[in-house]
Amino acid sequence: MKSIKNIDLNNKTVLVRVDFNVPLNLNKVSDDSRIKASLETIKYLIEQNSKIVLISHLGRPNGEYDEKLSLKPVKLHLEKLLKNSIKFLNLKNFEETKNQIQEQKNTEITLLENIRFFPEEEKNDDDFAKKLASLGDIFINDAFATSHRSHASTVGISKYLQAYPGLLMEKEIKSLDRFINNNNHPFTVIMGGAKLETKINVIENFANKADSFIFGGGIANTFLYEKGIEIGNSLAERKKSELIEELSRKLKKIHLPIDVIVAKALDSEDSRACSASEVDKNEMILDIGKKSIEKYKNIIKKSKTIIWNGPVGAYENPNFANGTKHIAEAISNAAQKGTEVLIGGGDSVDAINKFNINTQHITHISTGGGAMLEYMEGKKLPGIKALS
């Protein structure tokens, strides 16, 4: 794959697709990890004396203007991070926007308004992509998290401009390839979160590579349910018996919770610990118990390679955060002792931030979410394919 380190960017207007799809609270950025991840590419372009035009989406406005999903708060936050002023332009009048960008000086930065305010973006409309391309000389895709989408700002532009991966994109691809091809054993895959269906292809892709699969959350509940264990009102995918049987044959070792924390509702203040086989019909499994935590920690401690995607409980509620916190701490400790660790998925990244986990020795924390899962399945992502 081509690299921006090998091209002349001096005095060039560079369109950069970034991923600034960040959470807002009271019109302020509440988690800036995705913005910070893009800074390496932005600072490199400043050093190369480029004119920089940033393109991003925020949320799902469905092709219509929505003030609540404006990128203005992101612009203000980015200015603080860069300690520099940034222009903010909408695309309602392309010619006017184009003229303003042409007047831009080298090293100056423009952020365009939410690209998904235009229905043509998600349709990958060719005319819209051509208009976007007319704003610059070179296109850089640094938004790995959106590269599984065939949109105008991720794929369409590349038809009309020289296209390159940004430094974050390059890092994501190299890091994920490293784990896909990793042969450092024992190899452990930890999968949590709500749905087995969204992660089934990743699990199957690592069936012959991983020595152990640790399951938590709704995924573990689905396994327990298909084993005939009462899970009450727990989040799970019913009627998956054939799939569970197939996975049980394919995977070398499956680890499920042996004890759990249950309550009658997600926001309940009252909870109890019990064996995984002692859940009442009116209860929900919302976390793993102490015995499960110790069991999982022992496996993590012995592992030389770990992939973690998804919390093992409803960690948003402090009453059900203990399992995810202990797993995160155990993974961090393993990394400090030399274990190669890949962490991905929005909730996993949110959890390590929430619990102030030491990430200094973590091999790679992916910004990818759904894109990471599809890449780990072995799929060719359209946004990456367009850069080849």
N, C-alpha and C positions, 0 to 999 in steps of 0.2 A: 504494500500500500504506500502511496505517495506521502510525503511529509512536508509540512509548511516550513520546516527547517532548511529545505533544499530549494526554495524558490525566492525570487526577488520580490519583496513586498513594499519596497520604498516607493512612496508617493502613489500607492495603489489604493483605490477604494475597495475595501474588503467587506463583503456581506457575511456576517457570522450568525448561523442559527444556533442559539443558546437555549438552555432549558431553565427558564426563570418561572416555571410553574410551581410557585412556593405558597405556603399557607399564609393568609393574612388575618390579623386580629385587630379590630378597631382601625382598619385602614393602614396598618403597619405590618411589615414582614415579621412573622413570628419564628420562622426557621429559615436561616439564610445559607444552609449548607450547600444547596444547589448553586446559588449565586457565587459563593466562595470557590466552588469547584471550577467555575469558568474563568476565574481571574488569571490563571496562568497563561491562557491563550490571549486574553485581552491585553495583559501587560506585555506579552511578547510582541504583539502587533504595534503597541505604542513604541516599544524599543526599535521596531523596524520602520518607524516613521510612516505608518499607514494611516489612512482615513478609515474609521471603524463604524460600521452600521450594524447594530444588533437587532436580531429578529427573534421573537419568542411568542409563546402563547401563555395564557393563564386560565385555568379552569375550562369549562365547557359552555361557552356562550351560544353555541349552535348557530353560528353565522350571523349573529346580530349584536349590535352594540349593547353592552351592559356595564354601566358605570362601576358596579361592584367588582368587575373583573378587569378594570383598567390597570395597565402596568405603571401608572404614575407613582404608586408607593414603592414599587421596585426600583424605579429610576432614582428616587430620593435615597433609598438604601444603598444603591450601587455608588452613588456620589460620595456617601460617607466612607464606604470601603476603599474607594480609589482616591479619596481626598481630591476630587476633581469635579468640575461641572460637566453635565451631560445634556445634550439637546434631546428633546422629546417631540417626535413628529407622528401625526396620524397619516393614514394613506388615503384619505377621502379624495384628495386631488393629487393624482400621481405626478403630474407635471410640476406642480408647486413643490411637492416633496422632493422630486428629482433635482429641481433648481437649488433648493436649500442644501441638499447633500453635495451638489457640485461646488457650492460656495464653502463647504467645510474645509478646514485647514488640516494639515497632517497632524496626527496624534489626537485629534479631536474625536469624540464619541457621540454617536446618535443612537438612541433607542427608539425603535418604531412601536407604535401602539399594538396591542394584542392582535396578532395575525389571524386569530380565529374569529374575529369580528366579521370576517369576510367568508361567506359560504364557499367561495372558490378555493379556499385553502384546503379544506378537508376533501374536496372533490379532486384535488390535484389538477385544477383547471389549467390547461396549457397556456392560454392567453394571460392568465393571472401570473403564472410562473415566469413568463417572458417579461412581463412588466416589472416584476420583482428583480429579475436579473439585470434589467436596464439601469438599475440604481447603482451597480458596482462593476468592478473589473474582475474580481476573484470571489469565489464562494467557499466558505469554510463551514463544515457541519461539525459542531462541537456538542450537539445535543444527542448523546447516545440514547437517553431515555425516550426519545420520540422517533428513533430510527426504525422501529418496527411498523411505523405508519408511512404509507405512501402518499404524502401530502405535498403541496406545491413548494413549501419552504424547506422540505427535507429531501425531496426527490426531483421535483419539477425544475427547480433552478439549475440543477446540474446539467441539464440538456443544453443550456445556453452560456454557461461560464465554466472555466477551469475549476474543478471541485477537489477539495482536499479535506482530510480529517483534521479537526483541531487537536490540541495537545491532550485534552481530557478524553476525547474519542479514541485517540491513539492508545492512551493508557488503559482505557476500559477494554479494548479489543485484546491487547497484549496480555493483560492480567487474566481475563476470562479464558483465553486460549491456554494460558499456563495451567489453570485448574482443570480444564477439559482434558488436557494431555498429561495430567499429574499421575505419577506412579509411586508416590511416597506413602507407604502404608505403615500403620492402619489408617484407612481413609474413611471418614465419617461424614454423612450427610444428615443435617438436622433440618426438618421441614415442619413448620407450624402454620398458623393462619387458618382462614376459614374453609377454603375449598381444596379438595384433593384434585378436582377436575382441572384447575388452572396449573397444577404442578406435576400432573401425571407423566407428561412427556419428558420432563427433566429427570424425574425419578427413574423412568425406564432407561433414559440415556446413560445413567450412572449405575445401572443394575450390575454390570460386569466390572465396574471400576471400584465401587465403594464396598467396604467390608461391613459397615453398619449403617442402618437408617434409623434415626431417632425421630419419632413423630409426636407432635403435640397439637393443641388446639382442635379445630374442627376436623382436621385430617385424622388425628388419633381417635376422635369420637366415631368417625366413620368405620375405622377398623374394629373398634370395640363393638359397635352395633352389629356389624356383619359376623362377629364371632358369637353373637347371641347374648351379649351382655347388656343389661338394662342401662340406658343412658338418659332416661327421662326426657326432658325438653331441651337437651343439649343441641348445640349447633352441629349438624352432621348431614351428610348426603346419603339418604336412604336408597335402597335398591341398587347397591353397587357390589353385590355378592360375586359376580363373575370377575369383575375387575380386582377385587380384594384377593380372590383365589389365585388369579394370574400373578399379582404382585408377590403374594406369599411364596409362589414357586420360583419367581425370578430373583428376588432379593436375597442376598446371602444371610443377613441377620436383621430382623425387625424388632425394634424396642418400643413398647407402648407403656403408658403410665400404669403403675401398679397401685398407686393411691392418688386421690384427687381432692380438690377443694370444690364444694358445691354450694349453691344457693338457689333460691326460688326465682330470683330475677337478677339481671345484669347489674342493676344499680342498688342491689340489696346491701344493707349494712350487716346483715346476719348471714354467716356462712359456717360450714362445718367441714372437717376433714374426714374422709372415709376411704375404704378400699374401693378400687375402680369397679368392683362387682357389687357394691352396696349402695348404689345411687337410687333414690326414690323416683317414682314416676313424675312427681311434680317438681323435681329439681333439675338444675343445669350444672354440667361440669364447666367450671370457669378457670381452673388452674390445675397444675400438677401438685401433688403432695410432697412431703419431706422425703419419703423413701424413693420416690421417682426422681427427685432432684439429686439425691446422692448417687443413685444408679446412673443417671445421665452424666453427672460430673466425673464419675470414674471412667466412663467410656471416653469422654472428652480429654481427660488427663492423659490417657494412653495413646491418643490419636496423633498422627504426624501431619495429616491433612484434614481440614474441616471446611465444609460449605454450610453456611447457615442462612436460611430464608424463612422468615415468619416466626412470630412469638408463639410461646407454648401455652398462653393463657390470655385472658382479657386484661392485659397489663395497664390499660388506660385507667382502670379502677385500682387504687392502691391495695384494696383487699385481695385482688387477684393478680398482683404484679410480681409476687415473690419468685415464682418459677422462672419467668423470663429474665428477671434480674440475676438470679443465681446462674442461669445458663450463660448469660452475657459475661458475667464475671469469670466463670470457669473458662470460657473461650479466650478471654483476654489474658488470663494467667497462662494458658497453654501457648498462646502466641509469644508471650514473653520468654518462654522456654524453648522457642524455635519451631513450634508448629505453624505450618502455612495455613492461613485463615482467609477465607472469602466470605464477606457479609453482604447480603443484598436484600432488596425489598424495602419499601417505604417504612413499614412498621418496625422492621428490625433496626433500621438506621435511626428511626425516631426513638426506639427503646434505648439504644446505647447512648443517645444524647440525653434522654430523660434521666437515666441512671448514672450519668457522668462516668461512663466506662472508659478506662484507659485504652485508647486505640493506637497508641504509638507504635506497637509492634504488629498490628493487624496488617497482613499482606496487602489486602485490597478491600475497600468499601465501595461497592458499586452504587452509582446514582441511577441505575437503569430501571428498576422495577420490572414492569412487564417486558420491556426490551431485553433485560438481562435473562429472564426466564426463557424467552424465545431463542435467544442466542445460545443458551446452555442446552436447549433441546437439539441444537444443530441446524436451526433454520438460517437461511440467508436473509438477513434483514434488508428491506428495500433501501433504507437510508444509507447503509454501508455499501451495498452493492452499487449504488449510484456513484460512489467515490472511487471505485476500482478502475 
